[in-house]
C-alpha cells in the first residue's frame, strides 16, 4: 500500500530533520521547530470532504509556488502523498502562516487538521477504489477459531499464534477506514481524482 510506505518515509524524514535540528541548535543558530504533522485518522463528514476537495486547487498552487521558489522538483499530488504536500515549507514561519491562512478559508484550523482530513480521505478512497470492505473483527475471529481448533498445535503454540494474530490485525486496523468514512468520500471520488490528477 503506497500510503503506508509514504508514512514510513515521512517518519524517517522527521527523524532525520529532528537530528539535524539538534545538531544546528547545538552549534550556532535557532531554527524553526519541527512541524508536528503525523496524520491520524479522523471521522469524516460529507461537509469536511467537500471542503477538503475545494481546498486542493489552492493548496496545490501554493505548493507549486514554494517548489519553484526553492527550485525543488514539484511535489507529488498523488492522493496518498497529499497529506505531506506542504510539510517541507512548514519550517518557515512565514510560509506556515500563508499555508494556514489558505486552509482557514476552507474551515481547517491549521495544516495538521487539514493533513488529518487528507490522510483519512486517502484511506477511505483507496478502500473504495479497490472494493475493499473488510470486516476485520469477523476475519480475526475466524482465524482465531482455526488456530484454537488446530490439533497439531500445542497450547503454547496456540497462545503464541493468537498473540501474533492480535498484532497483525492491530496493524491492519490502523489502515482500515473508520465506519462511515467510505460513505462520506464516495460521492467525491471523481472530483478527488480530477483535483489530484489520479
N, CA and C of each residue as an Amber inpcrd file, in Angstrom:
protein
   594
   0.8540000  -1.1860000   0.0000000   0.0000000   0.0000000   0.0000000
   0.8940000   1.2420000   0.0000000   0.7060000   2.1380000  -1.0140000
   1.5790000   3.2940000  -1.1490000   1.4840000   4.2150000   0.0520000
   0.2990000   4.3380000   0.6270000   0.1090000   5.2570000   1.7470000
   0.9530000   4.8430000   2.9410000   1.0320000   3.5510000   3.2180000
   1.8420000   3.0650000   4.3390000   3.3090000   3.3910000   4.0840000
   3.7630000   3.1530000   2.8360000   5.1550000   3.4510000   2.5010000
   5.4540000   4.9350000   2.6600000   4.4860000   5.7790000   2.2700000
   4.6600000   7.2260000   2.4110000   4.7860000   7.6160000   3.8760000
   3.9410000   7.0340000   4.7290000   4.0030000   7.3330000   6.1600000
   5.3430000   6.9170000   6.7550000   5.8410000   5.7530000   6.3490000
   7.1440000   5.3030000   6.8470000   8.2500000   6.2570000   6.3920000
   8.1660000   6.6850000   5.1300000   9.1780000   7.6170000   4.6190000
   9.1450000   8.9290000   5.3820000   7.9310000   9.4070000   5.7090000
   7.8310000  10.6570000   6.4560000   8.3950000  10.5080000   7.8620000
   8.1700000   9.3520000   8.4750000   8.7130000   9.1170000   9.8150000
  10.2370000   9.1950000   9.7900000  10.8410000   8.6260000   8.7350000
  12.3020000   8.6960000   8.5960000  12.7390000  10.1390000   8.3930000
  12.0020000  10.8660000   7.5240000  12.3190000  12.2780000   7.2800000
  12.2390000  13.0920000   8.5590000  11.1880000  12.8660000   9.3400000
  11.0160000  13.6080000  10.5910000  12.1580000  13.3220000  11.5480000
  12.5780000  12.0650000  11.6200000  13.6870000  11.7060000  12.4970000
  14.9790000  12.3560000  12.0590000  15.2170000  12.3670000  10.7490000
  16.4330000  12.9970000  10.2140000  16.4200000  14.4950000  10.4710000
  15.2490000  15.1180000  10.2500000  15.1420000  16.5630000  10.4730000
  15.3400000  16.9040000  11.9370000  14.8050000  16.0940000  12.8160000
  14.9570000  16.3400000  14.2480000  16.4260000  16.2510000  14.6430000
  17.1370000  15.2740000  14.0700000  18.5620000  15.1280000  14.3650000
  19.3290000  16.3500000  13.8570000  18.9940000  16.7820000  12.6250000
  19.6700000  17.9440000  12.0570000  19.3990000  19.1950000  12.8760000
  18.1560000  19.3300000  13.3500000  17.7980000  20.4890000  14.1630000
  18.5970000  20.4910000  15.4610000  18.7510000  19.3310000  16.0780000
  19.5210000  19.2310000  17.3180000  20.9640000  19.6420000  17.0820000
  21.5390000  19.1520000  15.9430000  22.9290000  19.4890000  15.6260000
  23.0830000  21.0030000  15.4350000  22.1100000  21.5990000  14.6950000
  22.1920000  23.0340000  14.4300000  22.0670000  23.8360000  15.7130000
  21.0990000  23.4730000  16.5400000  20.9000000  24.1980000  17.7910000
  22.1240000  24.1130000  18.6810000  22.7780000  22.9650000  18.6380000
  23.9580000  22.7840000  19.4800000  25.1040000  23.6550000  18.9980000
  25.1260000  23.9770000  17.6860000  26.2630000  24.7240000  17.1750000
  26.0580000  26.2300000  17.2370000  25.0790000  26.7780000  16.4590000
  25.0360000  28.2280000  16.4010000  23.6440000  28.8470000  16.4860000
  22.7680000  28.5160000  15.5320000  21.5830000  29.3400000  15.3430000
  20.3040000  28.6650000  15.7980000  19.3050000  29.4930000  15.9980000
  17.9770000  28.9800000  16.3520000  17.2440000  28.6480000  15.0680000
  16.5650000  27.5020000  15.0230000  15.8180000  27.1100000  13.8360000
  14.3430000  27.0170000  14.1840000  13.5360000  26.9380000  13.1220000
  12.0990000  26.7640000  13.3330000  11.8520000  25.3920000  13.9410000
  10.8130000  25.2660000  14.7700000  10.5020000  23.9540000  15.3540000
  10.0960000  22.9620000  14.2760000  10.3400000  21.6890000  14.5410000
   9.9600000  20.6280000  13.6170000   8.4400000  20.6140000  13.4620000
   7.9350000  20.6280000  12.2220000   6.4800000  20.5970000  12.0430000
   5.8740000  19.3500000  12.6740000   4.7970000  19.5490000  13.3890000
   4.1210000  18.4420000  14.0590000   3.0230000  17.9130000  13.1410000
   3.4210000  17.1710000  12.0990000   2.4640000  16.6380000  11.1510000
   2.6560000  15.1270000  11.0830000   1.8800000  14.4410000  11.8810000
   1.8390000  12.9820000  11.8530000   0.3680000  12.6240000  11.7420000
  -0.1350000  12.5750000  10.5150000  -1.5820000  12.4480000  10.3370000
  -2.1720000  11.2430000  11.0630000  -3.3430000  11.4800000  11.6180000
  -4.1090000  10.4070000  12.2570000  -5.4740000  10.3590000  11.5780000
  -6.1000000   9.2000000  11.6580000  -7.4070000   9.0510000  11.0430000
  -8.4740000   9.7080000  11.9140000  -9.3700000  10.4160000  11.2630000
 -10.4570000  11.0920000  11.9570000 -11.7830000  10.7110000  11.3070000
 -12.8690000  11.0030000  12.0110000 -14.1950000  10.7560000  11.4510000
 -14.5080000  11.8400000  10.4270000 -14.8860000  11.4250000   9.2340000
 -15.1880000  12.3660000   8.1590000 -16.6870000  12.6130000   8.0620000
 -17.0160000  13.8010000   7.5950000 -18.4030000  14.1020000   7.2370000
 -18.3850000  14.5360000   5.7710000 -19.5210000  14.4260000   5.0780000
 -19.5500000  14.9070000   3.6940000 -19.1100000  16.3650000   3.5730000
 -19.4760000  17.1960000   4.5560000 -19.0710000  18.6060000   4.5130000
 -17.5590000  18.7530000   4.5960000 -16.9090000  17.9740000   5.4620000
 -15.4530000  18.0610000   5.5800000 -14.7730000  17.6000000   4.2900000
 -15.2940000  16.5220000   3.7030000 -14.7130000  16.0340000   2.4470000
 -14.8850000  17.0890000   1.3580000 -16.0600000  17.6990000   1.2930000
 -16.3020000  18.7580000   0.2970000 -15.3140000  19.9080000   0.4700000
 -15.1300000  20.3600000   1.7230000 -14.2190000  21.4760000   1.9780000
 -12.7800000  21.0970000   1.6200000 -12.4190000  19.8600000   1.9110000
 -11.0750000  19.3890000   1.5640000 -10.8710000  19.3940000   0.0410000
 -11.8500000  18.8490000  -0.6880000 -11.7430000  18.8170000  -2.1530000
 -11.6430000  20.2400000  -2.6980000 -12.4350000  21.1440000  -2.1480000
 -12.4020000  22.5320000  -2.6120000 -11.0730000  23.2090000  -2.2810000
 -10.3890000  22.7350000  -1.2510000  -9.1060000  23.3460000  -0.8690000
  -7.9540000  22.9040000  -1.7680000  -8.1210000  21.7900000  -2.4700000
  -6.9910000  21.2090000  -3.2070000  -6.3890000  22.1310000  -4.2730000
  -7.1890000  22.7710000  -5.1340000  -6.5590000  23.6350000  -6.1290000
  -5.6630000  24.7120000  -5.5160000  -6.1350000  25.3500000  -4.4530000
  -5.3380000  26.4200000  -3.8320000  -4.0870000  25.8710000  -3.1450000
  -4.2120000  24.7190000  -2.4810000  -3.0310000  24.1710000  -1.7960000
  -2.0050000  23.6820000  -2.8080000  -2.4570000  23.1210000  -3.9170000
  -1.5150000  22.6570000  -4.9470000  -0.8110000  23.8440000  -5.6020000
  -1.5550000  24.9020000  -5.8890000  -0.9380000  26.1120000  -6.4520000
   0.1160000  26.6680000  -5.4900000  -0.2090000  26.7030000  -4.2070000
   0.7360000  27.2120000  -3.2100000   1.9780000  26.3240000  -3.1470000
   1.7780000  25.0190000  -3.1930000   2.9220000  24.0960000  -3.1850000
   3.8130000  24.3270000  -4.3940000   3.2100000  24.5160000  -5.5670000
   3.9970000  24.7510000  -6.7860000   4.7810000  26.0630000  -6.6840000
   4.1510000  27.0680000  -6.0680000   4.8410000  28.3520000  -5.8840000
   6.0740000  28.1790000  -4.9920000   5.8920000  27.4660000  -3.8600000
   7.0200000  27.2380000  -2.9570000   8.0930000  26.3640000  -3.6110000
   7.6560000  25.3390000  -4.3700000   8.6190000  24.4670000  -5.0560000
   9.4750000  25.2820000  -6.0240000   8.8170000  26.1660000  -6.7910000
   9.5500000  26.9770000  -7.7700000  10.5190000  27.9290000  -7.0720000
  10.0650000  28.5360000  -5.9880000  10.9160000  29.4640000  -5.2360000
  12.1580000  28.7590000  -4.7020000  11.9890000  27.5170000  -4.2550000
  13.1070000  26.7490000  -3.6930000  13.8540000  25.9450000  -4.7500000
  13.4070000  26.0920000  -6.0320000  13.9900000  25.3090000  -7.1380000
  13.9590000  23.8070000  -6.8300000  12.8560000  23.3940000  -6.2370000
  12.6600000  21.9890000  -5.8870000  11.7640000  21.3370000  -6.9390000
  11.9170000  20.0290000  -7.1670000  11.0040000  19.3520000  -8.0950000
   9.5820000  19.4010000  -7.5460000   8.5980000  19.4980000  -8.4120000
   7.2070000  19.5650000  -7.9370000   6.8570000  18.3640000  -7.0670000
   6.2510000  18.6380000  -5.9290000   5.8370000  17.5640000  -5.0200000
   4.6970000  16.7680000  -5.6510000   4.6360000  15.4900000  -5.3120000
   3.5910000  14.6240000  -5.8290000   2.2220000  15.0520000  -5.3030000
   1.2430000  15.0530000  -6.2000000  -0.1350000  15.3200000  -5.7760000
  -0.9640000  14.0410000  -5.8000000  -0.2820000  12.8900000  -5.8260000
  -0.9980000  11.6230000  -5.6800000  -1.7730000  11.6710000  -4.3760000
  -2.9630000  11.0930000  -4.3850000  -3.8390000  11.1640000  -3.2100000
  -3.1420000  10.6870000  -1.9350000  -2.2820000   9.6520000  -2.0650000
  -1.5660000   9.1320000  -0.8960000  -0.5330000  10.1110000  -0.3580000
  -0.0050000  10.9620000  -1.2390000   1.0800000  11.8740000  -0.8480000
   0.5930000  13.2440000  -0.3880000  -0.6360000  13.5650000  -0.7160000
  -1.1810000  14.9000000  -0.4190000  -1.0400000  15.3140000   1.0460000
  -1.2190000  14.4120000   2.0310000  -1.0900000  14.8890000   3.4170000
   0.2520000  15.5490000   3.7160000   1.2710000  15.2430000   2.8980000
   2.6280000  15.7520000   3.1510000   3.0400000  16.8230000   2.1420000
   2.0920000  17.2810000   1.3380000   2.3700000  18.1750000   0.2170000
   3.1810000  19.4040000   0.6170000   2.7980000  20.0490000   1.7050000
   3.4270000  21.3150000   2.0980000   4.3030000  21.1920000   3.3330000
   4.4900000  19.9750000   3.8080000   5.2900000  19.7790000   5.0270000
   6.6830000  20.4020000   4.9410000   7.4040000  20.2820000   3.8070000
   8.7660000  20.8670000   3.7730000   8.8040000  22.3660000   4.0310000
   7.6710000  23.0420000   3.8320000   7.6560000  24.5020000   3.9730000
   7.1310000  24.9670000   5.3270000   6.7150000  24.0390000   6.1600000
   6.2120000  24.4180000   7.4790000   7.3390000  24.8410000   8.4200000
   8.5930000  24.5870000   8.0120000   9.7260000  25.0310000   8.8300000
   9.8640000  26.5550000   8.8000000   9.3500000  27.1640000   7.7450000
   9.4480000  28.6170000   7.5680000   8.1930000  29.2640000   8.1660000
   8.3370000  30.0480000   9.2400000   7.1450000  30.6250000   9.8900000
   6.2710000  31.4400000   8.9500000   6.8880000  32.1950000   8.0300000
   6.0930000  32.9950000   7.1040000   5.3090000  32.0990000   6.1440000
   5.9680000  31.0500000   5.6350000   5.2730000  30.1020000   4.7510000
   4.1550000  29.3970000   5.5150000   4.4210000  29.0270000   6.7540000
   3.3940000  28.3580000   7.5590000   2.1790000  29.2630000   7.7390000
   2.4190000  30.5530000   7.9700000   1.2960000  31.4950000   8.1170000
   0.4620000  31.5410000   6.8310000   1.1480000  31.5930000   5.6860000
   0.4280000  31.6310000   4.4040000  -0.3750000  30.3540000   4.1850000
   0.2490000  29.2160000   4.4840000  -0.4220000  27.9250000   4.3150000
  -1.6790000  27.8700000   5.1850000  -1.5320000  28.2200000   6.4540000
  -2.6710000  28.1490000   7.3700000  -3.7660000  29.1520000   7.0040000
  -3.3650000  30.2970000   6.4470000  -4.3600000  31.2900000   6.0170000
  -5.1930000  30.7360000   4.8590000  -4.5410000  30.0450000   3.9330000
  -5.2780000  29.4350000   2.8150000  -6.2290000  28.3690000   3.3390000
  -5.7260000  27.5000000   4.2230000  -6.5540000  26.4020000   4.7350000
  -7.7130000  26.9090000   5.5890000  -7.5020000  28.0240000   6.2830000
  -8.5660000  28.5890000   7.1260000  -9.7780000  28.9820000   6.2960000
  -9.5430000  29.3840000   5.0370000 -10.6740000  29.7490000   4.1610000
 -11.6030000  28.5630000   3.9180000 -11.0940000  27.3550000   4.1380000
 -11.8860000  26.1470000   3.9160000 -12.2610000  25.4610000   5.2350000
 -12.0710000  26.1960000   6.3340000 -12.5250000  25.6990000   7.6240000
 -11.5690000  24.7820000   8.3600000 -10.2790000  24.7740000   7.9540000
  -9.2880000  23.9600000   8.6530000  -8.4340000  24.8670000   9.5400000
  -8.3410000  24.5010000  10.8210000  -7.6630000  25.3640000  11.7880000
  -6.1720000  25.5020000  11.5590000  -5.5470000  24.4770000  11.0080000
  -4.1080000  24.5250000  10.7240000  -3.7720000  23.3740000   9.7820000
  -2.4930000  23.2930000   9.4280000  -2.0950000  22.2660000   8.4690000
  -2.3140000  20.8690000   9.0270000  -2.0710000  20.6670000  10.3120000
  -2.2470000  19.3380000  10.9050000  -3.7030000  18.8770000  10.7680000
  -4.6640000  19.7790000  10.9900000  -6.0850000  19.4250000  10.8540000
  -6.3970000  19.0380000   9.4090000  -5.8480000  19.7990000   8.4630000
  -6.0550000  19.5050000   7.0390000  -5.4090000  18.1690000   6.6690000
  -4.1970000  17.9180000   7.1910000  -3.4890000  16.6730000   6.8920000
  -4.2460000  15.4680000   7.4540000  -4.8660000  15.6150000   8.6290000
  -5.6710000  14.5260000   9.1850000  -6.8360000  14.1930000   8.2570000
  -7.4780000  15.2280000   7.7330000  -8.5690000  15.0010000   6.7780000
  -8.0340000  14.3420000   5.5140000  -6.8930000  14.8460000   5.0150000
  -6.2950000  14.2970000   3.7920000  -5.9640000  12.8120000   3.9620000
  -5.3760000  12.4720000   5.0970000  -4.9890000  11.0910000   5.3700000
  -6.2230000  10.1880000   5.4570000  -7.2380000  10.6400000   6.1540000
  -8.4620000   9.8540000   6.3260000  -9.1790000   9.6640000   4.9940000
  -9.1850000  10.7080000   4.1870000  -9.8190000  10.6360000   2.8660000
  -9.0500000   9.6840000   1.9570000  -7.7110000   9.7380000   2.0090000
  -6.9030000   8.8320000   1.1870000  -7.1520000   7.3740000   1.5490000
  -7.2330000   7.0810000   2.8500000  -7.5220000   5.7060000   3.2860000
  -8.8810000   5.2450000   2.7700000  -9.8810000   6.1010000   2.9310000
 -11.2350000   5.7290000   2.5120000 -11.3220000   5.5850000   0.9990000
 -10.6940000   6.5080000   0.2680000 -10.7400000   6.4540000  -1.1960000
 -10.0360000   5.2050000  -1.7070000  -8.9060000   4.8830000  -1.1280000
  -8.1890000   3.6770000  -1.5500000  -9.0350000   2.4340000  -1.2960000
  -9.7180000   2.4040000  -0.1670000 -10.5760000   1.2770000   0.1710000
 -11.7160000   1.1440000  -0.8360000 -12.3320000   2.2700000  -1.1990000
 -13.4290000   2.2520000  -2.1710000 -12.9040000   1.8460000  -3.5450000
 -11.7490000   2.4060000  -3.9390000 -11.1860000   2.1160000  -5.2630000
 -10.9250000   0.6350000  -5.4630000 -10.4850000  -0.0260000  -4.3930000
 -10.1530000  -1.4380000  -4.5100000 -11.3040000  -2.3420000  -4.0690000
 -12.4700000  -1.7300000  -3.7970000 -13.6330000  -2.5160000  -3.4160000
 -13.4130000  -3.2950000  -2.1330000 -12.5640000  -2.7520000  -1.2630000
 -12.2230000  -3.4760000  -0.0420000 -13.1500000  -3.0420000   1.0810000
 -14.1100000  -3.8530000   1.3860000 -14.9840000  -3.5850000   2.5240000
 -14.7710000  -4.7420000   3.4850000 -13.8500000  -4.5490000   4.3670000
 -13.4150000  -5.6520000   5.2200000 -14.0170000  -5.5490000   6.6190000
 -14.4870000  -6.6620000   7.1050000 -14.9030000  -6.7330000   8.4900000
 -13.7710000  -7.4260000   9.2360000 -12.8520000  -6.6200000   9.7520000
 -11.6490000  -7.1790000  10.3730000 -11.9870000  -8.0060000  11.6090000
 -13.0230000  -7.6000000  12.3400000 -13.3770000  -8.3360000  13.5540000
 -13.7900000  -9.7630000  13.2260000 -14.6350000  -9.9410000  12.2010000
 -15.0770000 -11.2950000  11.8570000 -13.9330000 -12.1030000  11.2570000
 -13.0610000 -11.4450000  10.4660000 -11.9110000 -12.1490000   9.9020000
 -10.9740000 -12.6290000  11.0070000 -10.7330000 -11.7650000  11.9720000
  -9.8530000 -12.1240000  13.0780000 -10.4620000 -13.2680000  13.8900000
 -11.7660000 -13.1890000  14.1290000 -12.4450000 -14.2420000  14.8820000
 -12.3420000 -15.5840000  14.1870000 -12.5170000 -15.5870000  12.8570000
 -12.4360000 -16.8360000  12.0940000 -11.0270000 -17.4190000  12.1650000
 -10.0200000 -16.5480000  12.0340000  -8.6300000 -17.0180000  12.0850000
  -8.2940000 -17.5760000  13.4660000  -8.7980000 -16.9140000  14.4970000
  -8.5300000 -17.3820000  15.8620000  -9.1980000 -18.7420000  16.1180000
 -10.4180000 -18.9070000  15.5840000 -11.1010000 -20.1960000  15.7580000
 -10.3160000 -21.3240000  15.0760000  -9.7540000 -21.0120000  13.9030000
  -8.9440000 -22.0160000  13.2020000  -7.7280000 -22.4140000  14.0340000
  -7.0900000 -21.4270000  14.6300000  -5.9130000 -21.7210000  15.4590000
  -6.3020000 -22.5970000  16.6370000  -7.3790000 -22.2350000  17.3180000
  -7.8020000 -22.9870000  18.5130000  -8.2200000 -24.4190000  18.1600000
  -8.7440000 -24.5980000  16.9470000  -9.2080000 -25.9260000  16.5370000
  -8.0830000 -26.8060000  15.9790000  -6.9130000 -26.2100000  15.7490000
  -5.7930000 -26.9570000  15.1460000  -5.1890000 -27.9260000  16.1710000
  -5.4180000 -29.2130000  15.9590000  -4.9520000 -30.2190000  16.9160000
  -3.4490000 -30.4790000  16.8130000  -2.8120000 -29.9720000  15.7730000
  -1.3630000 -30.1750000  15.6320000  -0.5590000 -29.1800000  16.4660000
  -1.2330000 -28.1550000  17.0060000  -0.5330000 -27.1320000  17.7850000
  -0.6700000 -27.4120000  19.2840000   0.4220000 -27.1910000  20.0010000
   0.3670000 -27.2870000  21.4550000  -0.3290000 -26.0370000  21.9980000
  -0.7170000 -26.0750000  23.2710000  -1.3430000 -24.8990000  23.8860000
  -0.4210000 -23.6910000  23.8070000   0.8680000 -23.9130000  24.0030000
   1.8410000 -22.8190000  23.9500000   1.9300000 -22.2380000  22.5380000
   1.9240000 -23.1360000  21.5290000   1.9720000 -22.6830000  20.1320000
   0.7100000 -21.9000000  19.7750000  -0.4380000 -22.3790000  20.2830000
  -1.6940000 -21.6640000  20.0160000  -1.6670000 -20.2720000  20.6330000
  -1.1620000 -20.2010000  21.8590000  -1.0820000 -18.9020000  22.5440000
  -0.2050000 -17.9410000  21.7490000   0.9350000 -18.4250000  21.2780000
   1.8610000 -17.5840000  20.5010000   1.2210000 -17.1760000  19.1720000
   0.5470000 -18.1230000  18.5110000  -0.0960000 -17.8220000  17.2280000
  -1.1890000 -16.7680000  17.3960000  -1.9400000 -16.8550000  18.4870000
  -3.0070000 -15.8760000  18.7240000  -2.4170000 -14.5030000  19.0470000
  -1.3100000 -14.4730000  19.7780000  -0.6300000 -13.1920000  20.0480000
  -0.1550000 -12.5640000  18.7420000   0.4160000 -13.3890000  17.8560000
   0.8600000 -12.8800000  16.5490000  -0.3240000 -12.3640000  15.7340000
  -1.4290000 -13.1010000  15.7910000  -2.6390000 -12.6980000  15.0760000
  -3.1470000 -11.3520000  15.5870000  -3.1530000 -11.1880000  16.9120000
  -3.5850000  -9.9180000  17.5040000  -2.7420000  -8.7590000  16.9860000
  -1.4270000  -8.9650000  16.9410000  -0.5230000  -7.9110000  16.4900000
  -0.7620000  -7.5770000  15.0170000  -0.9550000  -8.6130000  14.2010000
  -1.1730000  -8.3880000  12.7680000  -2.4640000  -7.6230000  12.5160000
  -3.5320000  -8.0030000  13.2030000  -4.8130000  -7.3330000  12.9760000
  -4.8380000  -5.9290000  13.5830000  -4.0660000  -5.7160000  14.6490000
  -3.9570000  -4.3640000  15.2110000  -3.3090000  -3.4340000  14.1900000
  -2.2720000  -3.9360000  13.5040000  -1.6030000  -3.1290000  12.4770000
  -2.5450000  -2.8660000  11.3060000  -3.3080000  -3.8720000  10.8880000
  -4.2560000  -3.6950000   9.7840000  -5.3500000  -2.6920000  10.1390000
  -5.8270000  -2.7620000  11.3710000  -6.9340000  -1.9050000  11.7920000
  -6.5810000  -0.4250000  11.6880000  -5.2990000  -0.1140000  11.8600000
  -4.8600000   1.2870000  11.7770000  -5.1140000   1.8690000  10.3930000
  -5.1120000   1.0060000   9.3780000  -5.2800000   1.4700000   7.9980000
  -6.6550000   1.1400000   7.4300000  -7.5460000   0.6960000   8.2830000
  -8.9330000   0.4370000   7.8740000  -9.7440000   1.7130000   8.1150000
 -10.4510000   2.2050000   7.0960000 -11.2320000   3.4350000   7.2910000
 -12.2230000   3.3030000   8.4470000 -12.3910000   4.3860000   9.1730000
 -13.3790000   4.4070000  10.2510000 -14.7820000   4.2110000   9.6680000
 -15.6860000   3.6520000  10.4520000 -17.0590000   3.4600000   9.9600000
 -17.6560000   4.7790000   9.4580000 -18.2330000   4.7340000   8.2750000
 -18.8610000   5.9140000   7.6850000 -17.9470000   6.7230000   6.7890000
 -16.6280000   6.5210000   6.8970000 -15.7130000   7.3390000   6.0900000
 -15.7820000   7.0010000   4.5940000 -15.9380000   5.7270000   4.2720000
 -16.0820000   5.3640000   2.8530000 -17.3000000   6.0590000   2.2530000
 -18.4000000   6.0030000   2.9930000 -19.6470000   6.5920000   2.5060000
 -19.5250000   8.1070000   2.3420000 -18.7670000   8.7570000   3.2400000
 -18.5800000  10.2090000   3.1440000 -17.7460000  10.5860000   1.9250000
 -16.7860000   9.7190000   1.5690000 -15.8490000  10.0270000   0.4790000
 -16.4050000   9.6510000  -0.8940000 -17.1770000   8.5990000  -0.9490000
 -17.5820000   8.0300000  -2.2420000 -18.1820000   9.0420000  -3.2260000
 -19.0720000   9.9490000  -2.7990000 -19.6480000  10.8930000  -3.7720000
 -18.6280000  11.8680000  -4.3620000 -17.4530000  11.9720000  -3.7410000
 -16.4590000  12.9560000  -4.1680000 -15.2800000  12.3270000  -4.9200000
 -15.3500000  11.0140000  -5.1890000 -14.2000000  10.3290000  -5.7830000
 -13.7680000  10.9380000  -7.1120000 -14.7260000  11.2350000  -7.9890000
 -14.3630000  11.7870000  -9.2920000 -13.7050000  13.1540000  -9.1370000
 -14.2310000  13.9820000  -8.2480000 -13.6370000  15.3020000  -8.0260000
 -12.2430000  15.1730000  -7.4070000 -12.0720000  14.1850000  -6.5340000
 -10.7440000  13.9580000  -5.9510000  -9.7380000  13.5690000  -7.0240000
 -10.1560000  12.6490000  -7.9110000  -9.2530000  12.2190000  -8.9870000
  -8.9040000  13.3850000  -9.8940000  -9.8880000  14.2030000 -10.2300000
  -9.6380000  15.3510000 -11.0980000  -8.6740000  16.3450000 -10.4590000
  -8.8800000  16.5970000  -9.1640000  -8.0570000  17.5890000  -8.4580000
  -6.6260000  17.1210000  -8.2630000  -6.4400000  15.8060000  -8.1010000
  -5.0960000  15.2890000  -7.7970000  -4.4220000  14.6560000  -9.0140000
  -5.1380000  14.6320000 -10.1250000  -4.5470000  14.0310000 -11.3300000
  -4.5080000  12.5210000 -11.2680000  -5.2890000  11.9190000 -10.3130000
  -5.2530000  10.4700000 -10.1480000  -6.4110000   9.7750000 -10.8220000
